[in-house]
Amino acid sequence: MKAAGIEQDYALRKDNRDLGHIPGAYGLPYLGFMIPLLKDPYAVLKAHYDRFGAVSRARLTGQNMVWALGPDFNRELVMDQQQLYSARMGYDAPLGDFFDGGLLVRDFAEHKFHRRIMQSAFKTSSMQHYIHSVNELAGRTTREWPGIADFHFYPQIKSLLLEIGARVFVGVGLESDIDTLNKSFLDMMAGTLAIIRKDWPGLGLSYRRGMEGRRALGRYFEGLVPAKRNDDGMDMMSHFSRERSEDGELYADKVVADHLIFLLLAAHDTTTSALTMASYYLARHPEWQERLRAEVDALGHGLTYEDMGQNVPLVEQTFHEMLRMHPPVPQLMRRTIRETELGGYRIPADTMVTISPIFCHRMPEYWKEPHRFDPDRFGPERQENKQHPYLWVPFGGGAHKCIGLHFADMLFKCVMVEMLRNFRFSLPAGYADPPAIMHFPFSKLMDDLPLRLEPIHHD
């Protein structure tokens, strides 16, 4: 599917690497700034920003690129009114092999067409239906957590959210396959960070393991498609399995599976990150935990779809604060299709350009004490995020704005409400402050967050 006015050979061209006319530094040979960026992305970007300005050149794992930092550049890239920036080519090198066929790596008219098909999964009537399954699974599972020896939050919440995603989007429970699917997703995402990006057998390379995980997921979900074509289910997979192209043909099993893999990843991994980081901060700051618990107790019942928009504002502010401090995607990547200009510098065609939510979300020009956990900054009295329409961009924007953002909001609130209602949670004695955090591909505590759970007994 072609977009009018777009050069159709742009996906065949090589990256432009000639950026010498733009201020900046490339760092180490080949690796560039990749290693320090993985450890502390904000510090690396802030140092570059202070030294070279808002637009500068850099290198990450062999790719020369331009960093364009600040809310004005966020708007330029995500709105892309002139269709100058390709998301497909922006993510092709680091993610293309793993997300092949997903919305992330589709551009313009093709992206719009596939997105329209998938939007049915997130309309209001669908969300009102999903919340019952989400609440049931979240309530049942979280109540079992205090009985788990050596409880670590991250693997438990990841498993729960994958099960919820499967029930909602695939229409079946995958309980017996959850561990296998989880490992495949973990291997796949670890592969996206591989330094040696070769799919070679026998060498134990993380890229190879990632590709094996991706292939395993493909086989699994392709195997479900034939039955889904013939059922009358209302889940996303059933709907998309029955969908037809402009030519009246059913989509190939692989196309359906590719969309489901990306959808499930986006549905569970990003919210896993937000809930993990929120649980850490609420355990670190019990006064905030009690404020949220009082709000939840005031409901007097389980979270309904109507409650989400108005009756749990502190839970919502906490979600927004997590997305500010630890956005699900720390960097958004594009590649230019035609020559353009950013910050007064000529940007040739086929140049990688990166914007950074994790930097923008902590700019001291906009945020009061930007490194401090403070959900009140999103409250009605302050609304720090409203100073610029593209200052807070955890879900991107424009045509590629996260299709599942409202589902993520619902997941976070439903699970957090159950957690707050059922137990108080705290950190082990002497827990590191600050703790070691992995920022890519999604934020998480390096130790998987050991939490101490104290059940709350309701009369």
C-alpha positions in Angstrom: 0.0 0.0 0.0 1.5 3.3 -1.1 1.3 6.7 0.4 0.9 9.5 -2.2 4.0 11.7 -2.5 6.4 9.3 -0.7 9.4 7.9 -2.5 8.8 4.2 -2.5 12.5 3.3 -2.6 13.3 4.8 0.8 13.2 1.5 2.5 15.9 0.1 0.2 18.4 2.9 0.8 21.3 2.8 3.3 21.5 5.0 6.3 23.2 8.3 5.8 26.3 8.4 8.1 27.7 11.8 7.0 26.9 14.0 9.9 30.1 15.9 10.3 28.5 19.3 9.8 26.4 18.8 13.0 28.0 19.4 16.4 28.4 16.4 18.6 30.6 13.3 19.3 30.4 9.7 18.4 32.0 8.2 21.5 33.7 4.8 21.4 34.3 3.1 18.0 31.2 1.2 16.9 29.6 1.1 20.4 29.4 4.9 20.6 27.5 5.9 23.8 25.5 2.6 24.0 27.1 1.3 27.3 26.6 4.4 29.4 23.2 5.0 27.8 22.0 1.6 29.1 23.2 2.5 32.6 21.9 6.1 32.9 20.2 7.4 29.7 19.3 10.8 31.2 22.8 11.6 32.3 24.3 10.8 28.9 21.7 12.8 27.1 22.0 15.7 29.5 25.7 15.9 29.1 25.3 15.9 25.3 22.6 18.6 25.5 24.7 20.8 27.8 27.8 20.5 25.6 26.4 20.5 22.1 22.9 21.9 22.3 19.4 20.5 21.5 20.5 19.0 18.1 23.7 17.0 18.0 25.2 13.9 16.4 25.9 10.7 18.3 26.4 7.0 17.7 24.8 3.9 19.2 26.0 0.4 18.3 27.3 1.3 14.9 24.5 3.7 13.9 25.3 7.3 13.4 22.3 9.5 14.4 21.0 12.9 15.4 19.6 13.5 18.9 16.9 16.1 18.8 16.0 16.9 22.4 13.1 18.9 23.8 9.3 19.2 23.3 9.5 21.2 20.1 11.4 18.4 18.4 9.0 15.8 19.9 6.2 17.6 18.1 8.2 17.8 14.8 8.8 14.1 14.7 5.6 12.6 16.0 3.2 14.9 14.1 5.2 14.7 10.9 2.8 16.8 8.9 5.0 16.6 5.7 5.6 12.8 6.0 9.3 13.2 6.3 10.0 10.6 8.9 9.8 6.9 8.6 9.1 4.9 11.8 9.7 1.7 9.9 13.3 2.6 9.0 13.9 4.3 12.3 13.3 0.9 14.1 14.5 -1.4 11.3 18.1 -1.9 12.6 17.4 -2.5 16.3 13.9 -4.0 16.1 13.0 -4.9 12.6 13.8 -8.6 12.8 11.8 -8.9 16.0 8.8 -6.8 15.3 8.4 -7.6 11.6 4.8 -7.0 10.5 3.8 -5.1 13.6 2.4 -1.6 13.6 5.7 -0.2 14.8 7.4 -1.0 11.5 4.7 0.1 9.1 4.5 3.6 7.6 1.9 6.1 6.4 -1.1 4.6 4.4 -0.2 1.0 5.2 0.2 1.9 8.9 -3.1 3.7 8.9 -4.9 0.8 7.3 -3.7 -1.8 9.7 -4.2 0.5 12.7 -7.8 1.0 11.7 -8.4 -2.7 11.8 -6.8 -3.1 15.2 -8.6 -0.1 16.8 -11.7 -2.2 17.2 -9.9 -3.9 20.1 -9.8 -0.6 22.0 -13.1 1.0 21.4 -15.2 1.9 24.5 -17.6 -1.1 24.3 -14.6 -3.5 24.1 -12.9 -1.9 27.1 -16.1 -2.1 29.1 -16.1 -5.8 28.3 -12.4 -6.3 29.1 -12.5 -4.8 32.6 -14.4 -7.7 34.1 -11.7 -10.2 33.0 -9.0 -7.9 34.1 -10.5 -7.4 37.6 -11.2 -11.1 38.0 -7.7 -12.3 37.0 -6.0 -9.4 38.9 -8.0 -10.0 42.1 -7.5 -13.8 42.1 -3.8 -13.7 41.3 -2.7 -10.8 43.6 -4.4 -12.5 46.6 -2.2 -15.5 46.1 1.1 -13.5 46.2 1.6 -13.3 50.0 1.9 -17.1 50.0 4.7 -17.2 47.5 8.1 -17.9 49.1 10.9 -15.4 48.2 8.4 -13.2 46.4 9.7 -11.0 43.6 7.3 -8.6 42.0 8.5 -8.4 38.4 8.1 -12.0 37.2 4.8 -12.3 39.0 3.3 -9.2 37.5 4.7 -10.0 34.0 3.1 -13.4 34.1 -0.3 -12.0 35.3 -0.4 -9.3 32.6 0.6 -11.7 29.8 -2.3 -14.0 30.9 -4.7 -11.0 30.9 -3.5 -10.0 27.5 -4.0 -13.5 26.2 -7.5 -13.7 27.6 -8.4 -10.3 26.1 -6.7 -10.3 22.8 -6.5 -14.0 21.9 -9.7 -15.0 23.6 -8.3 -18.1 25.4 -6.4 -18.7 28.7 -2.8 -19.6 28.1 -2.1 -20.8 31.7 -0.3 -23.9 30.7 1.9 -22.0 28.2 2.5 -18.8 30.1 6.0 -19.7 31.3 7.1 -20.8 27.8 5.7 -17.7 26.2 7.1 -15.4 28.8 10.6 -16.9 28.2 10.2 -16.3 24.5 9.2 -12.7 25.0 12.1 -12.1 27.5 14.6 -13.7 25.0 13.2 -11.6 22.2 13.5 -8.3 24.0 17.0 -9.1 25.3 18.0 -9.7 21.7 17.1 -6.2 20.8 20.0 -5.0 22.9 22.6 -7.4 21.5 25.9 -5.9 20.6 26.7 -8.7 18.2 23.7 -8.8 15.9 24.1 -12.1 14.2 21.6 -15.0 14.0 24.3 -17.6 14.1 23.6 -21.0 15.8 25.9 -22.6 18.4 27.6 -19.5 19.8 25.1 -18.6 22.6 24.6 -15.1 21.2 21.7 -13.1 22.8 20.6 -12.0 19.3 20.3 -15.7 18.3 18.3 -16.5 21.4 16.1 -13.5 20.7 15.4 -14.6 17.2 14.7 -18.1 18.4 12.2 -16.6 20.9 10.6 -14.6 18.1 10.3 -17.7 15.8 8.8 -19.7 18.7 6.1 -17.0 19.2 5.4 -16.9 15.5 4.9 -20.7 15.4 2.6 -20.6 18.4 0.3 -17.8 17.3 0.2 -18.9 13.6 -1.0 -22.3 14.9 -4.0 -20.6 16.5 -5.1 -18.7 13.4 -7.0 -21.5 11.4 -9.4 -22.1 14.3 -9.8 -18.4 14.9 -11.0 -17.9 11.3 -14.0 -20.1 12.0 -15.2 -18.9 15.4 -17.4 -16.0 16.3 -15.2 -14.7 19.0 -15.1 -11.0 19.8 -11.4 -11.0 20.7 -8.8 -9.2 18.6 -7.3 -12.3 17.2 -10.7 -13.7 16.0 -11.6 -10.3 14.5 -8.3 -9.9 12.6 -8.2 -13.6 11.5 -11.5 -12.9 9.7 -10.5 -9.5 8.3 -9.9 -9.2 4.6 -7.6 -7.0 2.5 -8.7 -4.5 -0.1 -8.6 -7.3 -2.6 -11.0 -9.4 -0.5 -8.4 -11.9 0.6 -7.9 -13.1 4.2 -4.6 -12.0 5.7 -2.0 -14.7 5.8 -1.5 -16.6 9.1 1.9 -14.9 9.5 0.4 -11.4 9.2 -2.2 -12.1 11.9 0.5 -13.7 14.2 2.9 -10.7 13.7 0.2 -8.3 14.8 -0.7 -10.4 17.9 2.9 -10.7 19.0 3.4 -6.9 18.9 0.0 -6.3 20.5 0.7 -8.7 23.4 4.1 -7.3 23.9 2.8 -3.8 24.0 -0.1 -4.8 26.2 1.9 -6.5 28.9 5.5 -5.5 28.9 5.0 -1.7 29.1 2.5 -1.9 31.9 4.6 -4.5 33.7 7.3 -1.8 33.7 5.0 0.9 35.0 3.5 -1.3 37.8 7.0 -2.5 38.8 8.4 1.0 39.2 5.2 2.3 40.9 5.3 -0.5 43.4 8.9 0.3 44.2 8.2 4.0 44.7 5.1 3.4 46.8 7.0 0.9 48.9 9.8 3.5 49.3 7.2 6.2 50.1 4.6 4.7 52.4 2.9 8.0 52.9 2.0 8.0 49.2 0.9 4.4 49.5 -1.5 5.3 52.3 -2.9 8.2 50.3 -3.7 5.9 47.4 -5.1 3.2 49.7 -7.5 5.7 51.2 -8.8 6.7 47.8 -9.2 3.0 46.9 -11.0 2.2 50.1 -13.4 5.1 49.5 -14.7 3.4 46.4 -16.3 0.7 48.5 -16.3 -1.7 45.5 -14.1 -3.1 42.7 -13.0 -0.7 40.0 -15.6 -0.1 37.3 -15.0 1.4 33.9 -16.9 4.5 35.1 -14.6 4.8 38.1 -11.5 5.0 35.9 -12.0 8.5 34.6 -12.9 10.3 37.8 -12.9 8.3 41.0 -9.2 7.3 41.4 -7.3 10.6 40.5 -4.3 9.8 42.8 -3.9 6.4 41.2 -4.0 8.0 37.8 -1.5 10.7 38.8 0.9 7.9 40.1 0.6 6.2 36.7 1.4 9.4 34.9 4.4 10.0 37.2 5.8 6.6 36.5 5.4 7.2 32.7 7.3 10.5 33.3 10.2 9.1 35.3 10.5 5.8 33.5 8.7 6.1 30.1 8.0 2.7 28.5 10.1 3.7 25.4 13.0 5.9 26.5 13.8 6.8 22.9 11.6 7.2 19.8 13.4 6.7 16.5 12.7 7.8 12.9 14.7 8.0 9.7 14.3 10.9 7.2 12.9 10.2 3.8 13.9 13.5 2.3 16.3 16.2 3.4 15.0 18.5 6.1 16.2 20.9 8.8 16.2 20.7 12.6 17.4 23.4 14.9 19.1 25.2 12.0 21.1 22.2 10.8 20.6 20.4 7.5 19.5 16.8 8.0 20.1 14.8 4.9 17.8 12.1 3.6 18.1 8.7 5.2 19.4 10.1 8.5 18.5 8.5 11.8 16.8 11.0 14.2 16.0 10.2 17.8 13.9 12.0 20.3 13.9 11.1 24.0 11.0 11.1 26.4 13.2 10.1 29.3 15.2 13.3 28.7 12.3 15.6 28.1 10.4 14.2 31.1 13.2 15.4 33.4 14.1 18.8 31.9 14.6 21.1 34.9 13.3 24.0 32.8 9.8 22.5 33.1 9.7 20.1 36.0 10.1 21.0 39.7 12.7 18.7 41.2 12.5 16.4 38.2 14.2 13.4 39.7 11.8 13.2 42.7 8.8 11.0 42.9 5.9 13.4 43.1 2.5 12.5 41.6 1.1 15.8 42.8 2.9 17.4 39.8 0.0 16.0 37.7 -2.7 17.2 40.0 -5.1 20.0 39.1 -3.2 22.6 41.1 0.1 22.1 39.3 -0.3 20.3 36.0 3.4 20.6 35.1 2.8 18.4 32.1 0.6 21.1 30.5 3.4 23.6 29.9 3.9 22.3 26.4 1.7 19.9 24.5 4.6 17.7 23.7 6.5 17.8 27.0 5.0 14.6 28.3 5.0 12.0 25.6 5.2 8.5 27.1 2.9 7.2 24.4 4.4 9.1 21.5 1.9 11.1 19.4 0.5 11.6 15.9 -0.3 8.7 13.7 1.9 6.4 15.7 0.6 7.3 19.1 0.3 4.1 21.2 -2.9 2.3 20.1 -3.2 0.6 23.5 -2.8 3.6 25.8 -6.3 3.4 27.3 -5.9 -0.3 27.8 -2.6 0.3 29.6 -4.3 2.9 31.8 -7.0 0.3 32.7 -4.5 -2.4 33.4 -2.5 -0.2 35.7 -5.5 1.0 37.7 -7.2 -2.4 38.0 -4.0 -4.1 39.3 -3.0 -1.3 41.6 -6.4 -1.1 43.1 -6.3 -4.8 43.9 -2.8 -4.5 45.4 -3.7 -1.6 47.6 -6.9 -3.2 48.8 -5.3 -6.6 49.6 -2.0 -5.7 51.2 0.6 -3.2 52.3 3.9 -3.6 50.6 7.4 -2.6 51.7 11.0 -3.0 50.8 13.5 -5.4 52.5 15.5 -3.8 55.3 18.6 -2.1 54.0 17.3 -2.0 50.4 19.6 0.1 48.1 18.7 3.7 47.6 18.8 4.3 44.7 18.5 0.8 43.4 20.0 -0.6 40.2 17.6 0.0 37.4 17.6 -1.5 33.9 16.3 1.2 31.5 16.1 -0.7 28.2 14.1 -2.2 26.6 11.7 -1.4 29.4 12.5 0.0 32.9 12.7 -2.6 35.7 14.6 -3.2 38.9 17.7 -5.3 38.3 16.8 -7.5 41.2 13.2 -8.0 40.0 12.0 -6.1 43.1 11.7 -8.3 46.2 8.6 -6.9 48.1 7.4 -7.7 51.5 3.6 -8.2 51.5 1.4 -7.7 54.5 -2.1 -8.9 53.9 -5.0 -6.6 54.8 -7.9 -8.5 56.4 -11.3 -7.0 55.5 -14.2 -7.4 58.0 
